[in-house]
Amino acid sequence: MPAFTRQNANENPMQTTRPPFRSRGHLISTDHNLATMAGLRILEQGGNAADAGVAAGLCLNVVVPESANFGGVAPIMFGPGNGKPVETISGLGRWPQAASIQHFMEHHNGDMPEGLPRTVTPAAPDAWLSALARWGTMTFEEVVQPALELARDGRPVDERFHKALQGPSFRTYATTASTFLPAGEPVPVGQLFPQPDLANTFQRMIDAECHQAGPRTKGIRAARDLIYKGEIAREIAEFHQQQDSLLTYEDLANFTVLVEAPETIRYRDLEVNSCGPWCQGPSLLMALNVLEGLELRAMGHNSGDYLHVLLETLKLVFADREAYFGDPGFVNVPMQGLLHAEYANMRRQRIDPHQAVPSMPPCGDPWLFEPDKQSASAREASSGNSSADGKLPWESDTTYLCVVDRQGNAFSATPSDGVGGAAVVPGLGFPISHRGTQSWLDPDHASSLMPGKRPRLTPNPALALRDGRPYMPFGCPGGDAQVQGMLQVFLNIVEFGMDPQSAIEAPRVITHSFPNSFWPHITREGVVTVETRIAEEARSTLRDRGHLLEEDGEWSGWVSRVCAITVDSESGILTGGADPRTTAYAAGW
């Protein structure tokens, strides 16, 4: 069991934080201890990884609403323990049909204001319920019980939640302030904080499920339809039509998440899976393709040489993300070319082992490796808005959870969209996704805003397989730092032989040399956030090669906060890790 939870990532840490958590039965690791215990409770009741994952995800929507809310996003991956194919659920909303670049030019002077103007359809409810119906064994009433109890009876306010409530974004909308600041100020640490409107929403969904005769899946569908086609959908639409939002009832009624095959590569003896290019997930796979051709172990863990090639690889990968990633329903993404081994070889040749590229490099031409051999379409990827001086806010309002059950099934999900800056729908207890912030108002950009199009999402769960069966679900919060943190933890485990907890606790670096995924998409050329536990010799090497180091203490809250579980295929022992940079917790039996 983890020894303690660090509430302030900038405090001096203890010499040793947590041992890895090992289990022979089932194991769960999430961004918050209460969500972890909720998932463990469902596992002990006989639920599988999907049941427990949905239960934990719903609890995260209750206990860390500043990071993920029930009306937000929730991309999900599921790997069956019997060797059947991995599947993904998109868990990402779409722009309303009335949305357009022209609308923002005419009504907002080419800006994308925070809050309601950025509203897209809520995807998390459909994602949770679709995952439960497709892969789970329990009813919605059963898996929502822990979240319902926490919302109805209250949860003790911890330092993380209390600090979030002090931010000005919780006062942007009156409905949000009245929900989360009922007395006008943050509820003190240690006091109970109930969410009665959210509890009532859960109860209404339970009632819809219970009134639907027939098999389990029909009841779950009835609970889902209440949100998208029933009374709750009309309440959402009515509120948004009264506000500065383009969302309509028709947008809700016509929405559905997609169940898709993952994007996949081989890395040594592992198969690594991500969601599609509607999120940034494939950039993790592209980085692994490039790095597999280098002698990483010989360079030494977190040496100057190692960190330099890691950072330069990430710049190359994000240049291609900037040029090509977008909703595949609207953009022809050259995914086969981007993941091709020969393309990785070409990109690897651009790394100068002795000098950092001062800004994001040009994108490559993956069309060369596409079956239809389209004419070269590579272009100089835009560097986004001009590089900014000083430290900019780094969006990281996301959570993560992973579960492995006794049958070897693995669940990996990255719910997101905090309530700060968003308008809670009266009587429901949650706002609707403002993920439109990850679109561009440039019509030539792959992730440009279009009616019905999905923004390019930063949350991206991952799942590695060995011999066709789940080996490691992993992921994290952290905006554009997510892929970077996940990559370093993965390499710590696979290349340097660390257990998940040690791999997660090892110090990390994060580059900012690309347009940030959040509006207004600022680039910070050459800037690298670095934890000072990395040796001074390595930091000096990075400076000498042109990296602009921004040292953020021994433990930084900006280098992402990773959770992971590994499965020993011979012994069946599960080993979990949870990031002490936040309230994450791993537990099992």
N, C-alpha and C positions, 0 to 999 in steps of 0.2 A: 504494500500500500504506500502511496506517496507520503513522504515524511511531512511536508507542509506545502502550502500554496502561497506563492509570493503575490501580494496585492499590488506592489509598486515596483515596476521593472527597473526603476532607476535607483533603488536602494542598493547598498552593498550586499551582495548575496552571501550566504553561508558558504563555507568551503565546499561542502557537498550538499546537493539539493535532494534528489530523490533516487532511490534504486529503481530499476526496471520492475514492472509488475508482470509476474508470470502466472499462468494458469494452465490447467490441463483440460478445462471444460469450455467455458465461454469467456469473452473479454470485451470490454467496451472502453473507449477513450473519447472524451468530448471536451468542449471548451468550458464546461462548468460542472462542478461536482454534483449539483442537484440533478442535472440532466443525465450524468453518468449513472447515478443511483436509480433514476427512473428506468433507464434502459436495462440495468441489472435486475431490477424488480420484474420486468416483463420476461426476461430470460429465465428467471427462477420460476415464473409461473408457467413455463413451457413454451413461450414464444420463440420464434426464430430470429435471425439477424435483422430481417426486414421489420418484423413487429417491434423489436427493441429499438431499431434505428428510427422508426417513425415516432415512437413514444419519446425518445430522447430529443428528436428534432422539435416536436411540439413543446417540450419542456424548455428548450432553448428559446423558443418564441416567447415564453413567459418570463424566464429568469434573466435573459440578456436582451430585452427588447431594444436596448440602445444599439445592438449589433445585428439583430435579425428579428423580424416580426412576422406574424402569421399571414399578413397580406403581401409579403415580399417574394423573394426568389428562393429556390431550393433545388439546384442540380444534384442528381443522385446517380450512383452506380451500384450495381448488384452483381456479385460473382457467385454463382451456385457452387456448392461444395462438391457436387457430383461431376464436375468437369464440363457442364453445359456452357454455352457461350455467355459472356458478360453482356449485360444490357445497361443502357443509360436512360434516364428521364431528364428531359431538357430543363424543366423547372424554371423557365424564364419567360416573362411576359412580352407582349407585343405592343407597339405603339397603337393608339386608337386610330380608327380609319379617318378621322378628321385631322390628324396630325400631318404636318408637312414642314419642310424647310421654309417655304414661303410664309407660313403662319408665323414662325418665329422671327422672320425678317420684318414682317409688317406690324406685328403686335408687341415684339420684345426687342426691336432694334438690333436683330442679329445675335442677341444674347439668349442663354437658356437659364432663366431664373430658377432658383431652388424651389423645391416643394411641388405644389400641384401641377404647374405647367409641365413637369417632367414625368407625369404619371403614365405608366404602362399597365397592362392588365395584371392582376395578381396571379402569380403562378404557384406559390408555395402550397396553398390548400389542395390544388389539383395534383401537384407532385406527391405530397405526402399520401393522399388517398389513393392515387394510382399505384404507388409503390406498395401500399398495404394490400390492395386488391390483387395485384399481379404476383407478388412474391411472398406475402405474409400468410398467416394462418388465423389471425384473430380478427375480431370486429373493431370498428372505430371506437365504440364505447369502451372496450377493454384497453386499447392502447392509449386513449386520451386521458384515462383516469389520473395518472400522476400530474399531468399538466392542468387538468380541471381542478384538482385539489389545491395546487399551488396558486392558481388564479383565484379560486373561490375563497380559500382560507388564508391566503397570503404567504409570502416567502420572506425570510429575514433579509433585510437590506444589507448588502455587503459593500465594501469600500469601492469596488468596481462600479456597481450600479449607482451608488451615491455620487461618485465623482462625475459620472455621465450626466446625471440629472442636474448638475450645476451648470452645464453648458447652455448657452443662449438658445440653441436650436430647439430646445424643448418648450420655448415660449413663443416660437414663430407663429403657431396657430393656437387659437383659444381652445379648440377641442382637445388638442394634445396636452396643453398646459393643465386643463381641468382633469384629464385622465391621470397624468403622471406627477403633477404637482397639486394634489387636491387641496392642500392648505396654503398654496401659494409658494411654498418652498420645498426643497427635497426632503423626503422622509429621512429621519436620522438613521445612521448605521445601527443595526441590531433590532430595529422595530419591524413589525410585519407590514408588508405592502401587498394588499389584495388588488385584484383586477376584476371587479365584479362584472363589468360589461363583457370582457373576453370570456369569463366563465359562462355567462349566459349564452354567448355565441356557441361555445362548445356544447352546451346543453341542448340548444336548438338543433344542432347537427345530430346529436345522439337521438333526439326525439324523431327526427326525420328518418334516421336509420331504423329505429325500432318499429316505426309505423309501416315500413316496407316489408311486405311478405316475400318469402323466397330465400334463395341462397345468400351467403355472406356477402358476396360481391355486389348484389343488387342493393343491399342496405347501405354499403359504403358509397355506391353510386348516388343514392338518394341524399346522403349527407353532402356529397360533393355538389350535386345539382342545386342544393339550397343556396350555395355560395354564388353559383354562376348563372342559374336560371330561375331561382325561386325568390322568396321574400327578401333574403339578404342581398341578392343581386340588385333588386329594385331599390333597396335602401342605399346601397353603395352608389348606384347610378344617380339617384335623386340628389344625394349630397354633392356629388361631383358636378352635376349640371348646374348647381347653385353657386359653384366656385369657379376659380380660374383653371378649369380642367377640361380636357377634351374627351374624357372617358364616358361611354354611353352603356346602356343596358345591352345593346346589340354587340358591343365589343366583348362584354362579359359572356354573353350567351354563345357566341361563336368561338370562344377560346378553348383550346385544349393543349395540354402538354404533349410532347412527342416521345415515344419510346424508340430508341435507336441503337444500332450497333456502335461500339466505341471506335475511336481511332487507336491504332495499335502499332508498336514497334517491338523488335527484339533488342534487349540489352544483355549481353553475355548469355546466361542461361534463363533469363527472365523475359516474360511478355509483359510489357508495360502498357496500360490502357488509360485513355483520357476521354472526356466528352469531346464533341465536335467543335469546329471552328466558330460556332456561335458564342463560344467562350474562349479564353486564352489557353485552355488545357493542352492543345497540340503543341504549343511552344515548349512545354516540358519535354515532350518526346523529341522534338527537333534538337533541343540542347543536348539531350543524351546521345543522339546520333552523332553530333559533332564531337562530343567529348570522348566517346568510346574509342576513337582513333588516336587518342593521346595516352601517354604513359603517366597517368595520374598518380599512381602509387609511388612511382619513382620520384616524382616531384616532392612528395611529402605532404601530409595533411596540413592544410591551412598555411602552407609556405607562401612566400611572395610569388613564386612561379605558378603555383597551383591557383591561387586566388586571381592572379592576372588573367590566365587563360579562361577561367570560369567567368569572370566579368566580361571579357571580350566576346566569349561565346554568347552570353546573354544579350549583348548589344546586337549581334548579328541576328539572333532569333527574333528579338523584338522589332528589328527593322522589317523582317518579313511579316510579323504579326501586324504591324502598322500598314503594310502594303496590301495584304491579301485576306486577312481574317474578317469575316462578317457572316451574317445570317445566310446559310447555304440556299435558303428558299428565294433569295434575292440576288446573291452574288455567286459567281462561278469560282469557287475556291480551289486552287490547284493542290488539293490535299495529298494526292499520290506523289506528286513531284516534291512537295515540301518535306515529305517523310522518306524520300528515296535515299538510299545509302550513298549513291554517287553525288547527289546534290549536297549531302552533308560533307562529302570529301571536298567539293568545290568551295563550300563556305569556310571550311576549316583552313584552307590555304590563305584566307584573308587575314588570319590572326598573326599579328606581329608579336613574337614572344618577348620583345624588348621595349615595345612602345604601345601605349594605349591610344585608341582612336579617340580624338577629343570630343566627338559627338556621335550620334547614332550613324552608323555606316549606311551606304546604299543597300537597298534590298537586292536579293538575287533574282534569278529567272527560273523558277521551278517548272515553268511550262515546258522546258527542254526535256523533262522526264515524265510528262503526261502522255497517255496513250494517243490522244488525238494530235499531238505535236503542233499545237497552236503556235502562231508566230510569236517571237519573243515579245513579251509584254512588260518586262522589268522596267521600272522607272525609279528615279531617285525618290525614295520615300520622304514625304514631308516631315520635317522635324517638329511640326506642330507650332504652337506659339513660341515667341522668342524666349530664350533662356532667361530665367529670373534670378535676381540676386537675393541672397538670404534664404532662410529655410521656409519652404512652403508647407501648408498642411498636407499630411499624407493620409489619404482615405484608407481606413482599415476596419470598417464597421461590418464585419462578417464573423461567422462562427464555423465550427467544423465538428463532425462526429464520425467515428468508425466503429464497427462491431464485427466480431467473428463469433459464430455460435458453435455448438458441439458437433454439428454436421459439416462444419467447414465453410458454411455460407459467409460471405463478406458483404458488408453494407458500408458505403462511403458517401457522405453528403456534405455540402457546403452551403447551408442556409444563410441568407443575408437580408439586407435592407433594414437599417435601424429606424426607429420612429422619430429621431431627431430631425427637425426640418420638414416633417411630413404631417399631414392633417389626419388625425384620428377620425374615423367615421362615427358620428354620434350613435351611441347605443351599442356599438359593436366591439369597441375596445382596441381596435387596430387600424392603422392607416393602410393605404394602397401603395404598391411599389412605385418608387420614384427613380427606377433604374434607367430611365431615359437619359440620365446624366452621362451614360457611357455611349452616347451616340455623337456623331459629328454633324455640323451644319454645312459641311462641304459636300456638294453633290457628287464629287469625284472620289470621295473616300469610300473604301470598302464597307465601312460601318456608318455610312451616312443615314440620316433619319429618313424613313419612308413610312407611309401608312401600312400598318400590319407587320412591319419589320421588327425583329428583335435587336436590341442593342448588343454590342459585343461585351459579354459578361466577364468580369474578373474571377468570380468564384469558380473553382474547377477541381472537383474531387478526382482522385487517382486511385488506381488499383493495379498492383503487379501480381502476376501469376507465375507459378513454377510448375512445370509438368502439367499445365492445363488447369490447375486448381489455385484458388486464392493463396497468395503468399504474403502480400502486404497491402492493406488499404491505408492510404495516407492523404493528408491535406492540411489546410490551415486557413485562417483569416489573413488579411494583409493587403488587399488591393493588388497593385502591381508587384508587391513583394512576395505574393503567394508562390508563383512558379519558382522564384529564386530561392525561397526558403525550402520548398519541397525538394528542389534539385539537390541542395546541399545536404539535407537529411538523408535522401536516397543514396547519395554517393558515400556519405559517412557509414551507412550500413553495408552497402554492396561492395564498395571498393576498399574501405578501411576497417571493416569487420566490427563495427560498433553495435551494441544492442540499441534498440530504439530510444531508450531514455538518454543514453550517453550521446547518441547521434543528434537528438533534439536539443540537448543542453549545450552542445559545442557551439562556440561563437560563430557568427555569420556576417556576411557582407551583402549589401544591396546596392545595385546601380540604379541611377535615375536618368541615364542618357537616352531617353526616348520620350515621346509624348505620353504624359500620364493618361490613363484610361478614363479619368473623370474630367468632366468639363471644368475649366476651359482647356484642358489637355496641354499643360505647361511642360516643357522639357528643361531639365537641369543638367546641362552638358558637362560631362566628366565627373559629376558628383557621385561619391560612393559613401553610403552610411556604413560604418564599421563599429563593431563592438571592441572595446579596448582590451578584452581578454585575448584577442589575437596578438601574437608576439610583436613587439616593437620592430624587430628586424623585418618581419613580413610587411608591416605597415610602411616602413621606410622604403622597402623595395617598390611597393605600389606607388608611393609618392614619386620616386625616381622615374617611374615609367609613365608618369603623367596623370595618374588618378588624383582627383581632388577629394581628399578624405574628410568626412564629416564624422568625427568621433562622438558616439552617443552613449558613453558609459560602458560599464562592464556587461550589463544586461539591458538591451534596448527593446523598447516596445514597438520599434519600427521595422524589425527584421523578420516579421511574421511570427506566428505562434502555432507550432506544428503538433499534431497528434498522429500516432502511427501504431499499428499492430503487425507483428510478424508471426508466421506460422512455421514451425519446424516440421517438415514433411515426414521425417522419420519418427520422432517422438510424439508429435502432435501437440507439443507444448506451445502455448501462445505467450508472446512477450509484448507488452505494451509500453508506450511512452506517452507522456503528457507534458506540455510546455510550461515550465515554471515562470515564464515571462507573463503568464496570465493565470486565470482561475481554472485552468484545465486539470482534468483528473482522470486517471485510469483505474479500473477495478474489474475483477472477474472472480470466477469460482471454478 
